[in-house]
Amino acid sequence: MIKGLYAITPDMADTDLLLQKVEAALLGGINILQYRNKLANHKLQTQQARALLPLCRQYNVPLIINDSVKLCLTLDADGIHLGVDDGNLAEVRARIGRDKILGASCYNRFDLALAAQQAGASYVAFGACFASSTKPNAPVAGLELFARAKTELNIPTVAIGGITLQNAPSVIQAGADAIAVINAIFNANDVKLSAKQFSQLFKPLLTS
C-alpha cells in the first residue's frame, strides 16, 4: 500500500482551499495522503481531517494522520505517522490495532528503522534527502539508506525532504518505495499536473 506518491498537506487555515488542492492532487494520482498542519489548533485539525477523510475514501486513497493518535482513532482514519518523540511505536501499535498503517520518521538513522520495524511499523521514512524549506535544520539522509533498506528491512521506505521533479528520479532509483512531497505539489500553479508528473516517475517501475 505504501508506494508511489505520498502527499503531505501544507499548513493551511483555509479548509475549503485545502480540500480543493487535495482533490486536485488526488485527481493527479497520489497514492497516500498524510494530514499535517503544525499551525492549526486541535479544533481546526479535527475539522480539516474530518473533511478530508470522505474525500480520500472517494478516491480510495488512505488518509494518515500526523502525530495525533487520538485524532486518528476518533475519525477512524487509515493510519498514523509519528516522529521519534511522538510516542512509543509498540504502544501505539497496540492502541490502533494491526489493521491501521503506522509510519515512523527515522531521519538519517538506520538503527531507528530497525527498531521501528521491530515495534510494528508499517513503513519508515528517511529524510531530509535534500535541503527542505519545511524543515531547514533537518539532518541529511543519504540515499544509500534506501539501498540498505532493500536488503535489511521487510517494510517499505518513504523518502522525504526537498524532493522535486528534478531530484525525485535519483531517490526512486536509490530504492525508495515512495516519495513524500509537500511544497512541490501544493505550491505548484497546477496541483493536479504536478501530482501527475510525480506519479508518472513510478510508472516504469510498476510496469517492469
C-alpha positions in Angstrom: 0.0 0.0 0.0 2.9 2.4 0.8 4.3 3.1 -2.7 4.4 5.8 -5.2 3.5 9.4 -4.5 2.9 10.2 -0.8 1.5 13.7 -0.4 1.6 15.7 2.8 -0.8 18.6 3.3 0.6 22.1 3.8 0.0 24.3 6.9 -3.2 25.9 5.7 -6.0 27.6 7.7 -8.5 27.8 4.8 -10.2 24.4 4.8 -12.1 25.0 1.6 -8.8 25.8 -0.2 -7.1 22.8 1.4 -9.9 20.5 0.1 -9.6 22.0 -3.4 -5.9 21.4 -3.5 -6.1 17.9 -2.1 -8.8 16.9 -4.6 -6.6 18.2 -7.4 -3.7 16.1 -6.0 -6.0 13.1 -5.8 -7.0 13.6 -9.4 -3.3 13.8 -10.3 -2.7 10.3 -8.9 -1.3 10.5 -5.3 -1.3 7.1 -3.6 -1.3 8.2 0.1 -2.3 11.4 1.9 -0.9 12.5 5.2 -2.8 15.2 7.0 -0.3 17.5 8.7 -1.0 21.1 9.9 1.5 22.2 12.6 -0.1 25.7 12.8 -3.7 24.6 13.5 -5.2 24.1 16.9 -6.9 20.8 17.8 -10.4 22.1 16.7 -9.2 23.1 13.2 -7.2 19.9 12.8 -10.2 17.9 13.7 -12.4 19.8 11.2 -9.9 19.5 8.4 -9.1 15.9 8.9 -12.9 15.1 9.2 -13.4 16.9 5.8 -10.5 15.1 4.1 -11.5 11.6 5.1 -14.5 11.1 2.9 -12.6 12.8 0.0 -9.8 10.2 0.4 -12.3 7.4 0.6 -13.9 8.6 -2.6 -10.6 8.2 -4.4 -9.6 5.0 -2.4 -6.5 6.7 -1.0 -5.5 6.1 2.6 -5.5 9.1 5.0 -2.7 9.1 7.5 -2.8 11.5 10.4 0.4 13.2 11.6 1.3 12.8 15.3 -2.2 12.6 16.8 -3.2 9.0 17.7 -6.3 10.4 19.3 -7.4 12.1 16.1 -6.7 9.0 14.1 -8.8 6.9 16.3 -11.6 9.4 16.7 -12.0 9.7 12.9 -11.2 6.1 12.2 -8.6 7.3 9.7 -6.4 4.8 8.0 -3.2 5.3 9.9 -0.8 7.5 11.9 2.7 8.8 11.3 5.0 9.5 14.3 8.3 11.3 14.8 10.9 9.9 17.2 9.5 12.0 20.1 5.8 11.5 19.4 5.2 8.2 21.2 6.3 4.7 21.7 5.7 2.8 18.5 4.9 -0.5 20.1 2.4 1.1 22.4 0.8 3.0 19.6 0.6 -0.2 17.5 -1.3 -1.9 20.4 -3.7 1.1 20.6 -4.5 1.3 16.9 -4.6 -2.4 16.2 -3.0 -4.4 13.4 -5.1 -3.1 10.5 -4.1 0.5 10.6 -1.0 2.0 9.0 1.8 3.0 11.4 4.6 5.2 9.9 7.8 6.3 11.7 10.2 9.1 10.9 13.8 7.7 11.1 15.6 10.8 9.8 19.1 9.5 8.8 19.3 6.7 11.3 19.1 3.1 10.2 19.0 1.9 13.8 15.7 3.7 14.3 14.3 2.0 11.2 15.3 -1.4 12.5 13.7 -0.6 15.9 10.6 0.7 14.2 10.1 -2.4 12.2 10.5 -4.5 15.3 7.9 -2.3 17.1 5.3 -2.9 14.3 5.7 0.0 12.0 4.2 -0.4 8.5 6.8 1.8 6.9 9.7 4.0 7.7 10.6 7.5 6.4 14.2 8.7 5.8 15.0 12.4 5.4 15.7 15.1 4.7 17.1 13.7 1.4 17.7 17.3 0.1 17.5 20.8 1.6 14.0 21.3 2.8 12.1 24.6 3.4 9.7 22.8 5.6 12.4 21.6 8.0 15.6 23.6 7.2 17.5 22.2 10.1 16.7 18.5 9.4 19.7 16.1 9.2 20.7 15.0 5.7 19.7 11.4 4.9 22.0 9.8 2.4 20.3 7.9 -0.4 22.4 4.8 0.5 19.8 4.2 3.3 17.2 3.1 0.7 19.5 0.5 -0.9 20.4 -0.8 2.6 16.7 -1.0 3.5 16.1 -3.3 0.5 18.3 -5.9 2.0 17.8 -5.4 5.7 14.1 -4.3 6.1 10.9 -6.1 5.3 8.7 -2.9 5.2 8.6 -0.1 2.7 10.6 3.1 2.8 9.5 6.7 2.2 11.8 9.5 1.1 11.1 13.0 2.4 12.7 16.4 2.4 13.2 18.8 -0.5 12.0 16.4 -3.2 11.4 17.9 -6.6 10.6 16.6 -10.1 14.3 17.1 -10.9 15.8 15.1 -8.0 13.0 12.6 -7.4 14.3 10.1 -10.0 17.6 9.7 -8.1 15.6 8.9 -4.9 13.4 6.3 -6.7 16.5 4.7 -8.3 18.2 4.5 -4.9 15.3 2.2 -3.8 12.7 4.4 -2.1 9.3 2.8 -2.3 7.5 6.2 -2.0 8.4 9.8 -2.1 6.7 12.3 0.3 6.1 15.7 -1.2 4.5 18.9 0.2 5.6 22.1 -1.5 6.4 20.8 -4.9 2.8 19.7 -5.2 0.7 22.0 -3.2 2.6 25.2 -4.0 2.5 24.4 -7.7 0.4 26.6 -10.1 -1.3 23.4 -11.3 -1.5 20.9 -8.4 -3.1 18.2 -10.5 -0.4 18.4 -13.1 2.4 18.4 -10.6 1.0 15.3 -8.8 0.6 13.6 -12.2 4.2 14.4 -13.2 5.4 12.9 -9.9 3.2 9.9 -10.2 4.5 9.1 -13.7 8.0 8.8 -12.4 7.0 5.4 -10.8 5.3 4.0 -14.0 8.4 2.4 -15.5 8.9 0.5 -12.1 5.2 -0.5 -12.0 5.2 -1.9 -15.5 8.6 -3.6 -15.4 
